[in-house]
Amino acid sequence: MTRYVRRAVRLLRTLSDLGPGPTAAVVALLVVAALMPSGLAVALGLLVNAVESSAGTQGSGPAGVSAAAMLPLVGFAAVYLLGYFAESLVGPLEYLAVSRVDRAHRARVAQMVAEAPTLDLVEDADTQRMIREVEADPRMGFDRTPGQGALGQVRALAGLVGVLCAAAVLAVHAWWLPLVVLAPATLNRFLRNQQAVVITRHWQAAMSGEMHADVWRRATVDAGAGKETRVLGLAQWMTDRMQRHIREANTPLWRYVNRLVLDEWSQLLLVVVGLAPALLLVTLAAADGSGSLAVQATVLSAGTAVFQLLGSSGAAHRIAGGDAVLTTTAKLAERLRPTDGGGHGPRVPGRGLTASALSGAMPVVTFERVSFRYPGTERLVLDSLDLTVGGGENLALVGLNGSGKSTLVKLLCGLYRPTAGRILVDGTDLADLDPGAWRSRLAVIFQDFVHYPLSLADNVTLGHGTPDEALGRAVSQTGIARVVDRLPDGWRTPLSRSRDGGVDLSGGQWQQVALTRAWLAVERGARLLVLDEPTAHLDVRTEAETYERLAGLRGTTGSLLITHRLATVRSADRIVLLEHGAIVESGDHDALMRLDGRYAEMFRAQAQRFENDLSGSRGGTE
Ligand SMILES: Nc1ncnc2c1ncn2[C@@H]1O[C@H](COP(=O)(O)OP(=O)(O)OP(=O)(O)O)[C@@H](O)[C@H]1O
């Protein structure tokens, strides 16, 4: 019982997102709608009674009957119309209420996930399943949302008021009538609640399969994947895979619901068990003269109302679903909540925020015997790595694919914590710094930076409200001018083909956008530039210009550059070669060439290829 009360309270609390006025309106209308069946039962009884008594009056003809029945008839019609009016108003109001509650819930979930300080828990398969369950994404056509649950709960409570009223109507005719009707109706309600809980569990169990289906569902409609879908003829394959995952995920749920449909006769039996004795008893009373047709009509209507109000499975499903979503949301919050270490979640950051992390100084980041493996994997991606980055130094990190370069960047940003060892920022453990404050010291371009389907201005400022002068300086100092000039609406052009007036950029143009983001971050105070393959798509001229501009930041920021183009790292203060997560060579270009090791071998191989290409193209033109 307390479980039911706790569940109801939790669901009803979400109505605070709706506000008192709309909540009161929905509650009032639902109560009026729930009282209607009892009102109709009473009005029907009065009407039949009027017809019966005027028909029994000596000498009264049809005109007499109609006149006597007129008032109850008008009453009946008024009650009916009021109920009809309440139901038709409550539909759209309920819809608005559900959307508002769910919108606030979705915003909370989005913020909770986006603010989790590290990525490991967000990437975890269980977390992803929980997010899929609680995000209440309308694109998925979910009816299991906190809003649906809350409104289902209001409907159920309003229904209880209606049931009490119907029971009172029955009790007027005989004290035992409500007991006879309520017992099977309550049992019916209990069974439906249980079924709703089982259905919700099946729905939750189908989540992983649905997530597989999502991959294919998105791929079939995603404009970005559209090229391959068409050129490689993937449409049928994708839709087959989507259907298969949906089928496999939902078969247990569908089987259970099929069984329920077949077992529906048992619910009917409960209705008969509840209503038949009541009707039989009032009929017998009518036969021996102590009852009447009016009583029969009232009892039948009020009894049916009890079953109607208690037996609806719709509200039960919505309540069970909404409750499950709120339970999972609470678990998700717990999972993503920072702890004081030792717990499951990430550690509470910000305890030892250093002065230099907030000052304008260029930070020095020290990796001390750092080892790292991604959660759920066995392989060490970084292995006892010792490295110092920053402090104004221009450091280049090179290495073969998969050697751990991007992973090192993610650790430096505090997106993961080392499996062993520690990372110090100016002598303070990174885990003890406030992640937001630390990240504001960094200007990072990830290898797979995000192409937001927003305007160019939004794409470079990213919500920082950069003033126009800063954009102006960006135009003159980052080379973005060439991109801006080609866009139909300049800075305001949406960078997505799927938006009105939108265009897409080439890979190289996108990299110029990302470089401008980093440049603006430095303007805002970032003092360590971290660039993971920032120029891989740039033409030779633009690349050379970019490095010239970056060299201009020397003295303002330190930098960590990751690249496969070794020609671009020659001027770095220090080059570090990473292999299998460990540093195998370190020094400036000349020193590494003298060492004649792996770096020198890679450098010569690239230079040789460049020479070959050059002589090939000269041969072609001769
Ligand atoms: N989120 C992840 N979960 C599990 N393993 C990962 C994850 N990200 C990367 N890895 C693995 O970590 C290893 C190092 O990847 P990383 O991206 O750091 O290499 P890299 O040196 O940057 O490679 P590249 O030069 O190709 O960009 C790879 O074997 C990769 O499969």
The ligand as an SDF file (V2000), in Angstrom:
LIG
                    3D

 31 33  0  0  0  0  0  0  0  0999 V2000
   35.7910    4.6370  -26.3240 N   0  0  0  0  0  0  0  0  0  0  0  0
   36.6250    3.5900  -26.5250 C   0  0  0  0  0  0  0  0  0  0  0  0
   36.3430    2.4040  -25.9460 N   0  0  0  0  0  0  0  0  0  0  0  0
   37.1800    1.3570  -26.1060 C   0  0  0  0  0  0  0  0  0  0  0  0
   38.3270    1.4030  -26.8250 N   0  0  0  0  0  0  0  0  0  0  0  0
   38.6350    2.5570  -27.4280 C   0  0  0  0  0  0  0  0  0  0  0  0
   37.8030    3.7030  -27.3180 C   0  0  0  0  0  0  0  0  0  0  0  0
   38.3670    4.7100  -28.0260 N   0  0  0  0  0  0  0  0  0  0  0  0
   39.5050    4.2030  -28.5480 C   0  0  0  0  0  0  0  0  0  0  0  0
   39.6670    2.9200  -28.1840 N   0  0  0  0  0  0  0  0  0  0  0  0
   40.8180    2.0570  -28.5010 C   0  0  0  0  0  0  0  0  0  0  0  0
   41.9860    2.6590  -27.9720 O   0  0  0  0  0  0  0  0  0  0  0  0
   43.0860    2.4680  -28.8380 C   0  0  0  0  0  0  0  0  0  0  0  0
   43.7820    3.7990  -29.0800 C   0  0  0  0  0  0  0  0  0  0  0  0
   42.8870    4.6510  -29.7820 O   0  0  0  0  0  0  0  0  0  0  0  0
   43.2320    6.1690  -30.0720 P   0  0  0  0  0  0  0  0  0  0  0  0
   42.0600    6.7510  -30.7250 O   0  0  0  0  0  0  0  0  0  0  0  0
   43.7370    6.7920  -28.8250 O   0  0  0  0  0  0  0  0  0  0  0  0
   44.4320    6.0000  -31.1000 O   0  0  0  0  0  0  0  0  0  0  0  0
   45.1790    7.1060  -31.9660 P   0  0  0  0  0  0  0  0  0  0  0  0
   46.6260    6.9420  -31.6950 O   0  0  0  0  0  0  0  0  0  0  0  0
   44.5840    8.4420  -31.7290 O   0  0  0  0  0  0  0  0  0  0  0  0
   44.8330    6.5810  -33.4430 O   0  0  0  0  0  0  0  0  0  0  0  0
   44.6550    7.3880  -34.8180 P   0  0  0  0  0  0  0  0  0  0  0  0
   46.0100    7.8010  -35.2450 O   0  0  0  0  0  0  0  0  0  0  0  0
   44.0660    6.3720  -35.7080 O   0  0  0  0  0  0  0  0  0  0  0  0
   43.7490    8.5380  -34.5560 O   0  0  0  0  0  0  0  0  0  0  0  0
   42.5380    1.8300  -30.1070 C   0  0  0  0  0  0  0  0  0  0  0  0
   42.8740    0.4710  -30.0920 O   0  0  0  0  0  0  0  0  0  0  0  0
   41.0410    1.9860  -30.0030 C   0  0  0  0  0  0  0  0  0  0  0  0
   40.3840    0.8600  -30.5070 O   0  0  0  0  0  0  0  0  0  0  0  0
  1  2  1  0
  2  3  1  0
  2  7  2  0
  3  4  2  0
  4  5  1  0
  5  6  2  0
  6  7  1  0
  6 10  1  0
  7  8  1  0
  8  9  2  0
  9 10  1  0
 10 11  1  0
 11 12  1  0
 11 30  1  0
 12 13  1  0
 13 14  1  0
 13 28  1  0
 14 15  1  0
 15 16  1  0
 16 17  2  0
 16 18  1  0
 16 19  1  0
 19 20  1  0
 20 21  2  0
 20 22  1  0
 20 23  1  0
 23 24  1  0
 24 25  2  0
 24 26  1  0
 24 27  1  0
 28 29  1  0
 28 30  1  0
 30 31  1  0
M  END
$$$$
